[in-house]
Amino acid sequence: MAGVISESVIKRLPRYYRFLGDLKAQGVDRISSKELSTRMGLTASQIRQDLNCFGGFGQQGYGYNVQLLHGEISAILGLDVPKTAILIGMGNLGKAVTMHMNFDNKGFRIIGLFDAKPSLVGQVVRNLPVRNAEDLDEFCRENRPEVAILCIPKESAKEISKQLINLGVKAFWNFSHYDLMLENQDVIVENVHLSESLMRLSYRMKNED
């Protein structure tokens, strides 16, 4: 495997995983790079280049074994090693993320839900009770979650991220509308801005012609 993989290749890996998962569910055993390119809207050359970054996996004259390649990409993405996560902020967005994201299939296991609002504390979402945010320190010390999902107001994001880093959290999936820029180089951050995706859609519609 190459030492440095470009961000553009990494961003395409989940798409490969998703399309191969669909093919697997349809009972497709093998597929060529050309057939896969037609389904994904990429060039066959791009697919081969991307996969060659991790060893290739294809056989000339045969193509790709769908089940094998799906499993290999799962391992490359780290989906085969579950990571424990907590979610903070159980308002509308937090509930939606908890209810509708299949974390188990994505390599994560939610072990705790938190909110500061008394009206939300005690509710049960996906068999997990919503805990008081005041109990965060104790919970993290006892359970050592690796990941924190932030669905909190942006005003709180910086302070709570520092608190969680001190408690051993190593990665953040951040929906707070605040770009976390952490000084700790050992901490990984994925900032998610749904509104930016919507604005990109607006731009593409405006410039369709």
Backbone as CSV, one residue per row, in Angstrom:
resi,resn,N_x,N_y,N_z,CA_x,CA_y,CA_z,C_x,C_y,C_z
1,MET,0.848,-1.199,0.000,0.000,0.000,0.000,0.881,1.246,0.000
2,ALA,0.493,2.229,-0.782,1.268,3.468,-0.834,1.233,4.162,0.520
3,GLY,2.318,4.916,0.823,2.408,5.564,2.108,1.405,6.686,2.292
4,VAL,1.181,7.472,1.267,0.282,8.618,1.362,-0.832,8.459,0.335
5,ILE,-2.057,8.451,0.805,-3.225,8.333,-0.076,-3.908,9.691,-0.133
6,SER,-4.236,10.147,-1.333,-4.827,11.477,-1.484,-6.229,11.512,-0.885
7,GLU,-6.628,12.708,-0.446,-7.954,12.900,0.131,-9.056,12.541,-0.868
8,SER,-8.838,12.825,-2.149,-9.857,12.533,-3.155,-10.122,11.031,-3.254
9,VAL,-9.059,10.220,-3.141,-9.231,8.762,-3.155,-9.976,8.311,-1.905
10,ILE,-9.589,8.844,-0.752,-10.243,8.477,0.507,-11.732,8.815,0.464
11,LYS,-12.068,9.959,-0.127,-13.478,10.362,-0.210,-14.290,9.438,-1.105
12,ARG,-13.615,8.785,-2.072,-14.348,7.882,-2.961,-14.528,6.491,-2.363
13,LEU,-13.712,6.119,-1.385,-13.793,4.776,-0.826,-15.187,4.415,-0.295
14,PRO,-15.870,5.300,0.464,-17.213,4.940,0.921,-18.197,4.703,-0.226
15,ARG,-17.998,5.389,-1.361,-18.863,5.148,-2.517,-18.630,3.754,-3.081
16,TYR,-17.363,3.364,-3.174,-17.065,2.000,-3.622,-17.735,0.993,-2.690
17,TYR,-17.596,1.227,-1.405,-18.171,0.315,-0.418,-19.690,0.206,-0.590
18,ARG,-20.336,1.353,-0.794,-21.802,1.366,-0.935,-22.249,0.656,-2.202
19,PHE,-21.597,0.973,-3.335,-21.998,0.349,-4.594,-21.726,-1.150,-4.577
20,LEU,-20.601,-1.554,-4.037,-20.288,-2.978,-3.952,-21.248,-3.701,-3.021
21,GLY,-21.671,-3.020,-1.952,-22.671,-3.598,-1.057,-23.983,-3.842,-1.773
22,ASP,-24.388,-2.886,-2.627,-25.617,-3.061,-3.416,-25.477,-4.237,-4.379
23,LEU,-24.324,-4.335,-5.031,-24.086,-5.443,-5.966,-24.115,-6.784,-5.236
24,LYS,-23.510,-6.813,-4.075,-23.493,-8.027,-3.267,-24.916,-8.447,-2.898
25,ALA,-25.735,-7.461,-2.515,-27.128,-7.748,-2.154,-27.933,-8.253,-3.347
26,GLN,-27.541,-7.832,-4.542,-28.220,-8.266,-5.762,-27.721,-9.622,-6.255
27,GLY,-26.752,-10.193,-5.581,-26.231,-11.495,-5.962,-25.190,-11.457,-7.061
28,VAL,-24.611,-10.281,-7.325,-23.566,-10.161,-8.344,-22.247,-10.654,-7.755
29,ASP,-21.614,-11.608,-8.427,-20.383,-12.212,-7.916,-19.130,-11.475,-8.362
30,ARG,-19.139,-10.973,-9.598,-17.950,-10.272,-10.087,-18.369,-9.142,-11.005
31,ILE,-17.438,-8.185,-11.155,-17.746,-7.029,-11.996,-16.429,-6.471,-12.537
32,SER,-16.478,-5.995,-13.759,-15.287,-5.387,-14.359,-15.209,-3.925,-13.962
33,SER,-14.027,-3.339,-14.123,-13.879,-1.918,-13.826,-14.753,-1.085,-14.763
34,LYS,-14.949,-1.553,-15.998,-15.794,-0.823,-16.945,-17.247,-0.837,-16.497
35,GLU,-17.736,-2.001,-16.063,-19.123,-2.089,-15.591,-19.330,-1.263,-14.331
36,LEU,-18.344,-1.317,-13.446,-18.450,-0.547,-12.214,-18.402,0.950,-12.508
37,SER,-17.596,1.335,-13.499,-17.497,2.756,-13.852,-18.825,3.284,-14.373
38,THR,-19.549,2.452,-15.134,-20.850,2.866,-15.662,-21.838,3.097,-14.526
39,ARG,-21.807,2.246,-13.534,-22.726,2.369,-12.402,-22.395,3.584,-11.531
40,MET,-21.101,3.872,-11.383,-20.684,4.901,-10.441,-20.458,6.270,-11.061
41,GLY,-20.418,6.336,-12.384,-20.163,7.616,-13.030,-18.709,8.032,-12.961
42,LEU,-17.815,7.054,-12.840,-16.375,7.302,-12.879,-15.806,6.631,-14.126
43,THR,-14.545,6.908,-14.411,-13.910,6.198,-15.515,-13.306,4.899,-14.976
44,ALA,-13.197,3.901,-15.854,-12.589,2.636,-15.459,-11.146,2.860,-15.024
45,SER,-10.461,3.780,-15.702,-9.087,4.095,-15.352,-8.991,4.656,-13.941
46,GLN,-9.940,5.543,-13.574,-9.943,6.121,-12.231,-10.133,5.050,-11.177
47,ILE,-11.051,4.117,-11.429,-11.308,3.033,-10.478,-10.055,2.191,-10.284
48,ARG,-9.414,1.832,-11.380,-8.202,1.014,-11.272,-7.104,1.757,-10.521
49,GLN,-6.957,3.055,-10.804,-5.940,3.848,-10.106,-6.228,3.922,-8.607
50,ASP,-7.485,4.161,-8.277,-7.853,4.249,-6.861,-7.546,2.946,-6.135
51,LEU,-7.992,1.834,-6.703,-7.834,0.547,-6.026,-6.381,0.088,-6.009
52,ASN,-5.609,0.516,-7.008,-4.189,0.174,-7.026,-3.432,0.809,-5.867
53,CYS,-3.991,1.883,-5.297,-3.371,2.501,-4.121,-3.331,1.525,-2.950
54,PHE,-4.221,0.533,-2.976,-4.343,-0.401,-1.859,-4.023,-1.841,-2.268
55,GLY,-3.519,-2.012,-3.470,-3.126,-3.350,-3.887,-3.786,-3.848,-5.153
56,GLY,-4.817,-3.161,-5.634,-5.436,-3.517,-6.910,-6.652,-4.394,-6.788
57,PHE,-6.482,-5.646,-6.348,-7.562,-6.598,-6.091,-8.202,-7.204,-7.342
58,GLY,-7.987,-6.653,-8.516,-8.616,-7.172,-9.727,-7.751,-8.211,-10.419
59,GLN,-8.372,-8.997,-11.298,-7.657,-9.970,-12.103,-7.975,-9.713,-13.568
60,GLN,-6.948,-9.625,-14.389,-7.151,-9.360,-15.807,-8.001,-10.475,-16.425
61,GLY,-9.025,-10.063,-17.147,-9.918,-11.013,-17.777,-11.031,-11.505,-16.874
62,TYR,-10.956,-11.165,-15.583,-11.979,-11.592,-14.616,-12.701,-10.399,-14.002
63,GLY,-11.939,-9.362,-13.712,-12.511,-8.199,-13.033,-12.327,-8.310,-11.527
64,TYR,-13.327,-7.861,-10.790,-13.251,-7.849,-9.335,-14.256,-8.829,-8.745
65,ASN,-13.807,-9.576,-7.761,-14.711,-10.392,-6.962,-15.439,-9.448,-6.013
66,VAL,-16.759,-9.325,-6.185,-17.535,-8.300,-5.470,-17.452,-8.496,-3.965
67,GLN,-17.678,-9.718,-3.504,-17.670,-9.958,-2.064,-16.293,-9.716,-1.465
68,LEU,-15.258,-10.172,-2.164,-13.896,-9.989,-1.674,-13.520,-8.514,-1.615
69,LEU,-13.832,-7.785,-2.699,-13.473,-6.369,-2.743,-14.257,-5.570,-1.710
70,HIS,-15.526,-5.909,-1.526,-16.339,-5.249,-0.494,-15.699,-5.445,0.876
71,GLY,-15.235,-6.664,1.158,-14.587,-6.944,2.433,-13.259,-6.231,2.582
72,GLU,-12.499,-6.155,1.483,-11.196,-5.468,1.528,-11.375,-3.980,1.806
73,ILE,-12.361,-3.359,1.150,-12.598,-1.931,1.371,-13.131,-1.693,2.776
74,SER,-13.937,-2.625,3.276,-14.393,-2.539,4.664,-13.202,-2.493,5.618
75,ALA,-12.214,-3.344,5.362,-11.020,-3.378,6.213,-10.195,-2.107,6.049
76,ILE,-10.068,-1.615,4.805,-9.311,-0.383,4.557,-9.942,0.789,5.303
77,LEU,-11.266,0.836,5.306,-11.983,1.915,5.991,-12.034,1.711,7.505
78,GLY,-11.618,0.543,7.964,-11.651,0.272,9.394,-13.016,-0.127,9.911
79,LEU,-13.919,-0.526,9.022,-15.275,-0.862,9.437,-15.350,-2.207,10.147
80,ASP,-14.301,-3.008,9.996,-14.288,-4.331,10.609,-13.857,-4.286,12.073
81,VAL,-13.474,-3.115,12.556,-13.057,-2.960,13.955,-13.972,-1.919,14.602
82,PRO,-15.005,-2.350,15.337,-15.964,-1.398,15.916,-15.293,-0.409,16.855
83,LYS,-15.712,0.844,16.744,-15.193,1.912,17.596,-16.334,2.430,18.474
84,THR,-16.077,2.600,19.749,-17.128,3.058,20.654,-17.304,4.567,20.532
85,ALA,-18.560,5.004,20.591,-18.856,6.421,20.382,-19.948,6.888,21.335
86,ILE,-19.893,8.174,21.635,-20.979,8.826,22.369,-21.524,9.943,21.495
87,LEU,-22.789,10.269,21.694,-23.416,11.365,20.962,-23.910,12.402,21.960
88,ILE,-23.530,13.641,21.726,-23.890,14.725,22.645,-24.787,15.705,21.909
89,GLY,-25.967,15.934,22.468,-26.952,16.825,21.859,-28.093,16.026,21.262
90,MET,-29.131,15.782,22.051,-30.230,14.933,21.603,-31.465,15.744,21.228
91,GLY,-31.216,16.894,20.578,-32.322,17.637,19.973,-32.767,16.933,18.697
92,ASN,-33.423,17.669,17.802,-33.957,17.055,16.584,-32.859,16.398,15.741
93,LEU,-31.741,17.111,15.559,-30.665,16.558,14.742,-30.051,15.344,15.409
94,GLY,-29.750,15.452,16.692,-29.140,14.335,17.406,-30.009,13.089,17.384
95,LYS,-31.308,13.277,17.568,-32.229,12.135,17.516,-32.252,11.522,16.123
96,ALA,-32.272,12.378,15.105,-32.311,11.881,13.729,-31.049,11.082,13.412
97,VAL,-29.896,11.609,13.815,-28.633,10.900,13.578,-28.642,9.554,14.302
98,THR,-29.095,9.557,15.547,-29.122,8.327,16.336,-30.064,7.293,15.740
99,MET,-31.240,7.748,15.313,-32.275,6.825,14.859,-32.020,6.279,13.464
100,HIS,-31.485,7.106,12.579,-31.472,6.741,11.162,-30.107,6.352,10.610
101,MET,-29.044,6.563,11.360,-27.720,6.142,10.905,-27.436,4.737,11.415
102,ASN,-27.109,3.839,10.496,-26.785,2.468,10.888,-25.312,2.414,11.301
103,PHE,-25.052,2.750,12.545,-23.672,2.854,13.018,-22.956,1.512,12.994
104,ASP,-23.667,0.451,13.332,-23.017,-0.861,13.413,-22.398,-1.260,12.084
105,ASN,-23.073,-0.929,10.984,-22.543,-1.262,9.656,-21.442,-0.312,9.210
106,LYS,-21.232,0.742,9.958,-20.228,1.743,9.601,-19.017,1.700,10.518
107,GLY,-18.946,0.688,11.361,-17.772,0.520,12.205,-17.821,1.243,13.543
108,PHE,-19.024,1.643,13.974,-19.153,2.369,15.236,-20.254,1.756,16.095
109,ARG,-20.065,1.852,17.408,-21.083,1.376,18.344,-21.373,2.492,19.344
110,ILE,-22.595,2.990,19.329,-22.993,4.064,20.247,-23.196,3.472,21.633
111,ILE,-22.486,4.014,22.609,-22.601,3.493,23.968,-23.192,4.511,24.941
112,GLY,-23.364,5.765,24.497,-23.914,6.766,25.396,-24.497,7.961,24.663
113,LEU,-25.625,8.462,25.171,-26.282,9.652,24.632,-26.377,10.686,25.754
114,PHE,-26.129,11.967,25.394,-26.090,13.006,26.425,-26.797,14.274,25.968
115,ASP,-27.377,14.973,26.925,-27.943,16.292,26.668,-28.004,17.062,27.984
116,ALA,-28.010,18.386,27.866,-28.058,19.243,29.058,-29.485,19.614,29.446
117,LYS,-30.444,19.376,28.556,-31.827,19.770,28.845,-32.517,18.733,29.730
118,PRO,-33.039,19.148,30.866,-33.733,18.196,31.753,-34.895,17.476,31.071
119,SER,-35.558,18.154,30.115,-36.712,17.542,29.449,-36.320,16.368,28.566
120,LEU,-35.057,16.311,28.160,-34.587,15.222,27.299,-33.910,14.102,28.088
121,VAL,-33.353,14.463,29.237,-32.667,13.465,30.068,-33.670,12.415,30.541
122,GLY,-33.312,11.158,30.372,-34.193,10.062,30.772,-34.954,9.437,29.626
123,GLN,-35.073,10.158,28.503,-35.708,9.560,27.336,-34.839,8.400,26.846
124,VAL,-35.483,7.430,26.204,-34.768,6.273,25.677,-34.820,6.307,24.157
125,VAL,-33.657,6.298,23.524,-33.551,6.329,22.067,-32.688,5.148,21.649
126,ARG,-33.248,4.283,20.821,-32.552,3.064,20.370,-31.972,2.286,21.550
127,ASN,-32.820,2.127,22.552,-32.481,1.322,23.738,-31.400,1.935,24.618
128,LEU,-31.088,3.207,24.376,-30.112,3.885,25.228,-30.783,5.059,25.936
129,PRO,-30.572,5.210,27.243,-31.135,6.367,27.940,-30.317,7.621,27.645
130,VAL,-30.994,8.737,27.530,-30.291,10.012,27.393,-29.814,10.432,28.777
131,ARG,-28.520,10.579,28.923,-27.927,10.918,30.212,-27.712,12.425,30.328
132,ASN,-27.623,12.885,31.556,-27.341,14.288,31.813,-25.892,14.595,31.419
133,ALA,-25.698,15.700,30.707,-24.357,16.078,30.282,-23.411,16.264,31.468
134,GLU,-23.972,16.510,32.647,-23.132,16.640,33.838,-22.438,15.326,34.199
135,ASP,-22.960,14.216,33.681,-22.387,12.903,33.981,-21.340,12.480,32.947
136,LEU,-21.000,13.384,32.037,-20.098,13.042,30.934,-18.725,12.597,31.432
137,ASP,-18.155,13.328,32.366,-16.818,12.997,32.864,-16.777,11.587,33.445
138,GLU,-17.712,11.302,34.318,-17.742,10.001,34.975,-17.940,8.876,33.959
139,PHE,-18.864,9.093,33.014,-19.141,8.067,32.005,-17.899,7.787,31.156
140,CYS,-17.222,8.841,30.733,-16.047,8.671,29.871,-14.904,7.992,30.612
141,ARG,-14.741,8.301,31.866,-13.676,7.653,32.628,-13.949,6.163,32.797
142,GLU,-15.226,5.814,32.934,-15.579,4.414,33.137,-15.602,3.625,31.832
143,ASN,-16.045,4.270,30.744,-16.296,3.537,29.496,-15.313,3.837,28.371
144,ARG,-14.543,4.900,28.497,-13.487,5.260,27.543,-13.938,5.242,26.074
145,PRO,-14.920,6.045,25.718,-15.326,6.115,24.302,-14.205,6.693,23.447
146,GLU,-14.109,6.196,22.225,-13.062,6.658,21.310,-13.499,7.860,20.488
147,VAL,-14.808,7.967,20.250,-15.345,8.963,19.313,-16.468,9.734,19.980
148,ALA,-16.554,11.029,19.675,-17.687,11.845,20.118,-18.383,12.438,18.898
149,ILE,-19.687,12.276,18.857,-20.513,12.883,17.809,-21.172,14.113,18.418
150,LEU,-20.890,15.273,17.854,-21.375,16.530,18.421,-22.541,17.073,17.619
151,CYS,-23.704,17.117,18.251,-24.903,17.721,17.648,-25.374,18.843,18.565
152,ILE,-24.447,19.701,18.918,-24.671,20.744,19.920,-24.524,22.123,19.276
153,PRO,-25.011,23.178,19.944,-24.820,24.532,19.408,-23.338,24.851,19.251
154,LYS,-23.018,25.647,18.238,-21.607,25.929,17.956,-20.917,26.642,19.114
155,GLU,-21.691,27.371,19.926,-21.093,28.090,21.048,-20.478,27.130,22.069
156,SER,-20.963,25.896,22.097,-20.496,24.936,23.090,-19.413,24.003,22.568
157,ALA,-19.213,23.990,21.251,-18.379,22.964,20.625,-16.922,23.025,21.075
158,LYS,-16.353,24.208,21.119,-14.930,24.329,21.444,-14.655,23.871,22.867
159,GLU,-15.463,24.315,23.798,-15.249,23.986,25.209,-15.434,22.489,25.456
160,ILE,-16.512,21.918,24.897,-16.793,20.506,25.175,-15.787,19.593,24.478
161,SER,-15.273,20.039,23.333,-14.265,19.211,22.654,-12.992,19.130,23.495
162,LYS,-12.593,20.242,24.110,-11.418,20.221,24.985,-11.648,19.298,26.184
163,GLN,-12.853,19.375,26.741,-13.209,18.502,27.860,-13.086,17.034,27.462
164,LEU,-13.592,16.707,26.266,-13.597,15.314,25.817,-12.195,14.817,25.474
165,ILE,-11.370,15.687,24.928,-9.981,15.299,24.634,-9.260,14.948,25.931
166,ASN,-9.489,15.750,26.965,-8.882,15.469,28.268,-9.380,14.155,28.852
167,LEU,-10.579,13.715,28.388,-11.156,12.458,28.867,-10.763,11.274,27.982
168,GLY,-9.932,11.547,26.965,-9.407,10.458,26.148,-10.061,10.244,24.807
169,VAL,-11.022,11.093,24.431,-11.661,10.960,23.116,-10.654,11.303,22.025
170,LYS,-10.592,10.471,20.995,-9.568,10.605,19.960,-10.104,11.102,18.618
171,ALA,-11.429,11.165,18.461,-11.976,11.572,17.164,-13.346,12.206,17.364
172,PHE,-13.684,13.140,16.454,-14.955,13.858,16.531,-15.661,13.832,15.180
173,TRP,-16.957,13.542,15.233,-17.842,13.742,14.075,-18.698,14.938,14.463
174,ASN,-18.422,16.085,13.850,-18.911,17.346,14.370,-19.980,17.970,13.468
175,PHE,-21.201,18.066,14.001,-22.327,18.683,13.292,-22.650,20.069,13.841
176,SER,-21.773,20.665,14.612,-22.138,21.838,15.414,-22.119,23.174,14.667
177,HIS,-21.869,23.177,13.351,-21.752,24.428,12.574,-20.556,25.261,13.031
178,TYR,-19.624,24.614,13.672,-18.380,25.257,14.087,-17.247,24.335,13.665
179,ASP,-16.320,24.855,12.852,-15.209,24.030,12.401,-14.210,23.843,13.537
180,LEU,-14.170,22.645,14.073,-13.189,22.364,15.107,-11.795,22.355,14.497
181,MET,-10.923,23.175,15.012,-9.531,23.230,14.578,-8.689,22.974,15.826
182,LEU,-8.413,21.709,16.080,-7.788,21.333,17.338,-6.271,21.328,17.229
183,GLU,-5.622,21.832,18.255,-4.162,21.886,18.273,-3.550,20.503,18.456
184,ASN,-4.282,19.623,19.113,-3.789,18.271,19.359,-3.772,17.487,18.051
185,GLN,-2.582,17.174,17.557,-2.437,16.511,16.264,-2.864,15.049,16.301
186,ASP,-3.029,14.495,17.492,-3.433,13.097,17.618,-4.946,12.923,17.542
187,VAL,-5.679,14.024,17.502,-7.140,13.972,17.469,-7.630,14.197,16.042
188,ILE,-8.566,13.360,15.616,-9.106,13.421,14.247,-10.472,14.092,14.274
189,VAL,-10.706,14.997,13.330,-11.979,15.720,13.269,-12.566,15.617,11.870
190,GLU,-13.834,15.277,11.815,-14.600,15.334,10.562,-15.734,16.326,10.792
191,ASN,-15.577,17.546,10.221,-16.609,18.564,10.347,-17.667,18.351,9.267
192,VAL,-18.930,18.312,9.678,-20.036,18.053,8.758,-20.922,19.296,8.697
193,HIS,-21.114,19.825,7.480,-21.982,20.988,7.293,-23.041,20.647,6.247
194,LEU,-24.203,20.246,6.712,-25.277,19.879,5.786,-25.711,21.067,4.946
195,SER,-25.660,22.271,5.531,-26.082,23.466,4.798,-25.172,23.735,3.606
196,GLU,-23.892,23.397,3.718,-22.983,23.611,2.599,-23.333,22.702,1.430
197,SER,-23.733,21.478,1.728,-24.178,20.568,0.677,-25.406,21.125,-0.023
198,LEU,-26.324,21.688,0.756,-27.534,22.266,0.175,-27.192,23.469,-0.705
199,MET,-26.232,24.283,-0.267,-25.837,25.439,-1.069,-25.114,25.026,-2.344
200,ARG,-24.354,23.919,-2.288,-23.737,23.410,-3.518,-24.795,22.960,-4.505
201,LEU,-25.873,22.373,-3.986,-26.995,22.003,-4.845,-27.604,23.229,-5.491
202,SER,-27.782,24.308,-4.709,-28.332,25.549,-5.223,-27.463,26.112,-6.348
203,TYR,-26.135,26.081,-6.129,-25.203,26.580,-7.129,-25.336,25.787,-8.435
204,ARG,-25.388,24.470,-8.302,-25.461,23.634,-9.504,-26.766,23.853,-10.260
205,MET,-27.854,24.091,-9.525,-29.138,24.382,-10.179,-29.094,25.721,-10.894
206,LYS,-28.468,26.719,-10.254,-28.372,28.048,-10.836,-27.539,28.033,-12.116
207,ASN,-26.507,27.182,-12.123,-25.585,27.150,-13.265,-25.814,25.952,-14.172
208,GLU,-26.993,25.401,-14.122,-27.309,24.202,-14.908,-27.126,24.454,-16.411
209,ASP,-27.487,25.628,-16.845,-27.401,25.929,-18.276,-25.997,26.331,-18.701
